[in-house]
Amino acid sequence: MSDGLPLVALTMGDVAGVGPEVIARAWPDSPLRDLARPVVVGSAGVLGRAVSACGIDAEVRVIGRPEEAEPTDRVIPCLEATGVDASAVPPGVVDGRAGRAAYDFLVAAIDLAMAGRVDAICTLPLNKESLNAGGVPFPGHTEILADRCGVPRHAMMLYLPPPIDGPGGLGVVHATLHVALRRVFDLLTVDLVAGKIALAAEAMRPLLGGRTPRVAVAGLNPHAGEHGLFGDEEQTIIAPAIERARLDGAVVEGPIAADTLFSRALAGEFDAVVAMYHDQGHVALKTIGFDHAVNVTLGLPIVRTSVAHGTAFDIAWRGKAPRTDSLIAAVRVAARLSGAKARGPVSVG
């Protein structure tokens, strides 16, 4: 590794979205290269167009192997990773070619990480409609990663780093993710929730400097069911899962009503929250930390982080791309987790 920095693969995401512009904007005069040795996995043609559109004075240099990456403020190394003519995709629209290319970028990066040729993956956003239109049989990054890595037990954590770089922050792990809300009730089991609690504790430990995380588990129903008045999932599923996690050594509380849980967590009472479904966890953290939140995939044999924002088709390629804070934060977390993974047996993804 150059200067001891981890080699981090940045996947471009959906080329019709803001991903290429965010990479281009983050490149010069930013802490990006102080945190890691980044290499873009994507389309050099699209990235070059983004660099020009953003007025960045840098060259996109095509390389054949990640080990050849020598990033500077004027050189962006890029691995070509798709046979799709990504440059022909129009901006800001759902397009199957963009979905297939985004899938190709991600698979190439996963394979490099699995082979130990990059230390971590940091992904820019893809579009789920475009994935589907491109014939990709997965709803998003997390599911593609789990399938390609061959892991049955995985989760997505939305992580809000502390205001000052260092140990701390708040992680939110989701028991269910990209599914219709009506399916959540059928998918929740004691095994599932107990497994997510374990993943949350494992993932947060290196981000807390090694101390044991304090995990809180949200209820599913209003007022956490009010002792069965508004549903019994808290009694039949969530509470038994919490008890199992405690027997396995986790420091965990719950089920706690979601409408009060997050204010307590954000006040520092807890280090991690296990939410029962996507929006229960996302709304709280994105409301207060949209520009700084980071997605982390848990349970993988590799490290993967991601920006928290989406493709933003409404502003893509119009000179209005989001701030680069989330990408910088995602690379920072990837570097920290890859270092923790190299130092010891902590199972984080």
C-alpha positions in Angstrom: 0.0 0.0 0.0 1.2 3.5 -0.8 1.9 5.4 2.3 0.2 2.7 4.3 -3.2 3.8 3.1 -6.0 1.3 2.2 -6.8 0.8 -1.4 -10.5 1.6 -1.8 -12.6 0.9 -4.9 -15.1 3.6 -5.6 -18.0 2.1 -7.8 -19.6 4.8 -9.9 -23.2 3.6 -9.5 -25.9 4.6 -12.0 -24.2 6.7 -14.7 -27.5 8.7 -15.2 -27.4 9.8 -11.6 -25.1 12.1 -9.6 -22.5 9.4 -8.7 -19.9 10.4 -11.4 -20.3 14.1 -10.5 -19.9 13.4 -6.8 -16.6 11.5 -7.4 -15.4 14.3 -9.7 -16.3 17.1 -7.2 -14.7 15.2 -4.3 -11.4 14.6 -6.0 -9.5 17.9 -5.8 -8.6 19.7 -2.6 -10.4 17.2 -0.3 -9.4 14.8 2.4 -10.2 11.9 0.0 -6.7 10.9 -0.8 -5.5 11.5 2.8 -7.9 8.8 4.0 -7.3 6.2 1.3 -5.8 5.3 -2.0 -9.0 5.5 -4.2 -9.5 3.9 -7.5 -12.7 4.3 -9.5 -14.4 1.2 -10.9 -16.7 2.3 -13.7 -16.7 3.9 -17.1 -13.8 6.2 -17.9 -15.8 7.9 -20.6 -18.6 8.9 -18.2 -16.1 9.9 -15.5 -14.3 12.1 -18.0 -17.5 13.8 -18.9 -18.3 14.4 -15.2 -14.8 15.9 -14.7 -15.4 18.3 -17.6 -18.9 19.2 -16.5 -17.7 20.0 -13.0 -14.8 22.1 -14.2 -12.2 19.8 -12.5 -8.6 20.0 -13.8 -7.8 16.3 -13.7 -7.1 13.5 -16.1 -9.0 10.2 -15.9 -6.4 7.6 -16.4 -7.5 4.1 -17.4 -5.6 1.3 -15.6 -5.6 -2.4 -16.0 -5.1 -3.5 -12.4 -6.0 -1.8 -9.1 -2.5 -2.1 -7.9 -1.5 0.4 -10.6 -3.5 3.2 -9.0 -1.5 6.3 -8.3 -4.1 8.9 -7.5 -3.2 12.6 -7.2 -5.2 15.8 -7.3 -4.7 15.8 -11.1 -5.0 12.0 -11.8 -8.1 9.9 -11.3 -7.3 6.2 -11.9 -10.2 4.2 -13.4 -10.8 0.5 -14.0 -13.1 -0.1 -16.9 -15.7 -2.6 -15.7 -18.5 -3.0 -18.1 -19.2 -3.9 -21.7 -22.2 -1.6 -21.8 -21.8 1.7 -23.7 -22.4 3.7 -20.6 -21.6 7.0 -22.3 -24.7 6.6 -24.5 -27.0 6.6 -21.4 -29.0 9.9 -21.2 -28.8 11.8 -17.9 -31.5 11.8 -15.2 -33.7 8.9 -16.5 -34.3 5.2 -15.8 -32.3 3.2 -18.3 -31.7 -0.5 -18.3 -28.2 0.0 -19.7 -27.3 2.1 -16.7 -28.7 -0.5 -14.4 -26.6 -3.3 -16.0 -23.5 -1.1 -16.0 -23.9 -0.3 -12.3 -24.3 -4.0 -11.6 -21.1 -4.7 -13.6 -19.2 -2.1 -11.7 -20.3 -3.5 -8.3 -19.5 -7.1 -9.2 -16.1 -6.2 -10.5 -15.3 -4.4 -7.2 -16.7 -7.3 -5.1 -14.5 -9.8 -6.9 -11.4 -7.6 -6.4 -12.2 -7.3 -2.7 -12.8 -11.0 -2.4 -9.4 -11.7 -4.0 -7.7 -9.3 -1.6 -6.7 -6.9 -4.4 -8.6 -3.9 -2.8 -9.1 -3.3 0.9 -12.6 -2.0 0.8 -15.5 -1.0 -1.5 -17.2 2.4 -1.4 -20.3 2.6 -3.6 -22.1 5.5 -5.2 -25.9 5.2 -5.7 -27.6 3.0 -8.1 -31.3 3.1 -9.2 -33.5 0.1 -8.4 -35.8 0.7 -11.4 -32.8 0.8 -13.7 -31.4 -2.4 -12.2 -34.7 -4.1 -12.9 -34.9 -2.7 -16.4 -31.4 -4.1 -17.0 -32.4 -7.6 -16.1 -30.6 -7.6 -12.7 -32.6 -9.9 -10.3 -31.7 -8.0 -7.1 -33.4 -4.9 -5.6 -30.2 -3.2 -4.5 -26.5 -3.1 -3.4 -27.0 -5.1 -0.2 -28.6 -8.1 -1.9 -26.1 -8.2 -4.7 -23.2 -8.1 -2.2 -24.7 -10.9 -0.1 -25.3 -13.1 -3.1 -21.9 -12.5 -4.7 -20.1 -13.1 -1.3 -22.2 -16.1 -0.6 -23.4 -15.1 2.9 -26.8 -16.0 4.3 -26.6 -13.6 7.3 -26.2 -10.0 6.4 -27.7 -6.5 7.2 -27.5 -2.9 6.2 -26.4 -0.4 8.8 -26.9 3.4 8.4 -24.1 5.0 10.4 -23.9 8.6 11.6 -20.3 9.4 12.5 -19.5 11.6 15.4 -19.1 15.4 14.7 -15.4 15.1 15.4 -13.4 12.3 13.7 -12.8 9.5 16.2 -14.6 6.7 17.9 -18.3 7.0 18.4 -21.4 7.7 16.4 -24.7 5.9 16.0 -25.5 2.9 13.9 -29.0 1.8 12.8 -29.3 -1.8 11.6 -32.5 -2.9 9.8 -34.2 -6.2 10.5 -35.9 -6.0 7.1 -34.9 -3.7 4.2 -36.1 -3.5 0.6 -39.5 -5.2 1.0 -43.1 -3.9 0.9 -44.2 -2.8 4.4 -47.0 -5.4 4.4 -44.4 -8.2 4.2 -42.4 -7.1 7.2 -44.8 -8.8 9.6 -44.3 -12.1 7.9 -40.5 -11.8 7.6 -39.8 -11.0 11.3 -38.6 -14.0 13.3 -36.8 -14.5 16.6 -33.7 -15.8 14.6 -33.8 -12.9 12.3 -34.0 -10.2 15.0 -31.4 -11.9 17.2 -29.0 -12.1 14.3 -29.4 -8.4 13.5 -28.7 -7.5 17.1 -25.5 -9.6 16.9 -24.4 -7.9 13.6 -25.1 -4.5 15.1 -22.9 -5.2 18.1 -20.1 -6.7 15.9 -20.1 -3.8 13.5 -20.1 -1.0 16.0 -17.3 -2.4 18.2 -14.4 -1.2 15.9 -16.2 2.1 15.4 -16.3 2.6 19.1 -12.6 2.0 19.6 -13.2 -1.6 20.8 -15.7 -1.0 23.6 -18.9 -3.1 23.9 -21.7 -1.3 22.1 -25.0 -0.5 23.8 -27.8 -1.7 21.5 -31.4 -0.7 21.6 -34.2 -2.6 19.7 -37.2 -0.8 18.3 -40.7 -2.1 18.7 -42.7 -2.8 15.5 -46.1 -1.5 16.5 -47.2 1.9 18.0 -46.0 2.3 21.6 -44.1 -1.0 21.1 -47.4 -2.9 21.1 -48.6 -1.5 24.5 -48.4 -5.1 26.0 -50.3 -6.6 23.2 -53.0 -4.0 22.8 -51.6 -2.9 19.3 -50.0 -6.1 18.2 -48.1 -8.9 19.8 -44.9 -9.1 17.8 -43.0 -7.4 20.6 -43.9 -10.2 22.9 -43.7 -13.1 20.6 -40.7 -12.2 18.4 -38.7 -9.1 19.5 -38.5 -9.7 23.3 -37.4 -13.4 22.9 -34.7 -12.3 20.3 -33.4 -9.7 22.8 -33.2 -12.3 25.5 -31.3 -14.6 23.2 -28.9 -11.8 22.3 -28.3 -11.1 26.0 -27.5 -14.8 26.7 -24.9 -14.5 23.9 -23.3 -11.5 25.6 -24.8 -8.5 24.0 -25.7 -5.4 26.0 -29.2 -4.7 24.6 -32.4 -3.1 25.7 -35.9 -3.2 24.2 -38.3 -3.4 22.7 -38.6 0.4 22.9 -41.2 2.5 21.2 -39.6 3.9 18.1 -41.1 7.4 18.6 -38.9 7.9 21.7 -36.1 5.5 21.0 -34.2 7.7 18.5 -34.2 10.8 20.7 -32.6 8.7 23.5 -30.1 7.2 21.1 -29.1 10.6 19.6 -28.6 11.9 23.1 -25.9 9.2 23.6 -27.8 6.6 25.6 -27.2 3.9 22.9 -24.6 3.2 20.3 -26.7 1.2 17.9 -30.4 0.7 17.1 -32.0 -2.3 15.5 -35.0 -1.0 13.5 -37.7 -3.4 12.2 -38.1 -1.9 8.7 -36.5 0.5 6.3 -38.1 3.8 7.0 -38.3 3.3 10.7 -34.5 3.6 10.8 -33.8 5.8 7.8 -36.1 8.7 8.5 -34.6 9.5 11.9 -30.9 9.4 10.8 -31.4 11.0 7.5 -33.4 13.9 9.0 -30.5 14.9 11.2 -27.5 13.7 9.2 -28.3 13.4 5.5 -25.1 14.8 4.3 -22.9 12.8 6.7 -24.6 9.4 7.0 -22.9 6.3 5.7 -24.3 2.9 4.7 -22.3 -0.1 5.8 -23.1 -3.7 4.8 -22.7 -6.1 7.7 -21.9 -9.8 7.7 -19.7 -9.8 4.6 -16.1 -11.1 4.3 -15.2 -7.8 2.8 -15.7 -4.1 3.8 -18.3 -2.1 2.0 -19.6 1.4 2.7 -21.8 3.7 0.7 -23.0 7.2 0.5 -26.5 7.7 2.1 -28.0 9.7 -0.8 -29.6 8.4 -3.9 -29.1 8.9 -7.6 -31.0 12.3 -7.5 -32.1 12.1 -11.2 -33.9 15.5 -10.8 -30.5 17.3 -10.4 -28.1 14.9 -12.1 -25.8 16.4 -14.7 -27.2 19.9 -14.2 -24.4 21.2 -12.1 -26.4 20.7 -8.9 -24.9 17.4 -7.6 -25.1 16.9 -3.8 -22.3 17.9 -1.5 -19.4 15.4 -1.2 -19.6 15.1 2.6 -21.3 11.7 2.5 -18.6 10.3 0.1 -15.8 11.6 2.3 -17.5 10.1 5.3 -18.0 6.7 3.6 -14.4 6.5 2.6 -13.3 7.4 6.1 -15.4 4.6 7.6 -14.2 2.2 4.9 -10.6 3.0 5.8 -11.3 2.5 9.5 -13.2 -0.8 9.1 -10.6 -2.2 6.7 -7.9 -1.4 9.3 -9.9 -3.1 12.0 -10.5 -6.1 9.8 -6.7 -6.4 9.1 -5.8 -6.1 12.8 -8.1 -8.7 14.3 -11.0 -11.2 14.0 -13.8 -8.7 14.4 -16.5 -9.7 11.9 -17.7 -6.5 10.2 -18.7 -5.7 6.7 
